[in-house]
Amino acid sequence: MFWHAATESWIHTSDVTRALGDTATLSSDQAADLFEWSIMFRRMVCGGRGLDADSTVVVETTDTSQRTTLGSGEPAALVRGSATALSLRLWNRSPGEVIDGDGAALSAWADIALTSPLG
């Protein structure tokens, strides 16, 4: 529960700072934790329901050396970016920086988690 509350707090802080024309920053350790929780939350909530094999994506951070696969099929895309940017995208926020790769595949994971029932 702690990580979810911390993530929610940071995501909404980021929303406010962006609205004010600034950027919220995290240390690399904080960014790594944010990314890890964002991935874990997606897996808990949707577990791949509603996604086809074409939506399997390899997600790789450029600043914290984290790499994970979302989905169970053959990876259809590789998406790379900072842990913070990728985490923001997974929470349906515009990261404000370039993410390399198929952003649509990553968006599919962000969108399905918002529409899938828990459990």
Disulfide bonds with the S-S distance in Angstrom:
none
